[in-house]
Amino acid sequence: MTDPEAVQRALTGGPVDENIDLAAAIGRCSNNWAHAETRLAILFCLLSKTDLTTAGIIFSFFKATRTQSDVLKRLGKISPLMTPHKIELLNDLMKEYQSLADERNRLLHNPIGMGTELYIMLRDKLPQPGAIPYKTEAISIEAIDDLSSRISVFNLKALILGQSISGISFSSGAS
């Protein structure tokens, strides 16, 4: 027999649908991540000396964060536009990207639940036989917003590096 309350809970969509602040925080984080991937596609465009359309298409096939990072670092090593300092900045940026990607994937690719507190369900690598193969870890809107802010800072760093590589600087608007 089906539990009507369980069916109703399943149809409501869970804590993300029930909490507009949580949904907004996840949306901001996801949107900022899309900008990060776009910034990296632009770096790929500059380092590969390819037009943006072609670069975007090619870069979109590099799904794994590690692959994206490796491709950009290797292009950075052979690009005449790069100096040792720019290569160091690119390498640091790619380390930061990997770290942010790990956090972002943890957030956006795992279920979020609500008991007495908001939590994320993380799959156990070695679950106990017969046990639910997940453990829970507390998560907060503030933690999601913190990740989103760090992704925004990453985007700014990628923009600045791209400007440095291209030789194009944008006016701050101040005269």
Order of alpha helices (4+ residues) and beta strands (2+ residues): alpha-alpha-alpha-alpha-alpha-alpha-beta-beta-beta-alpha
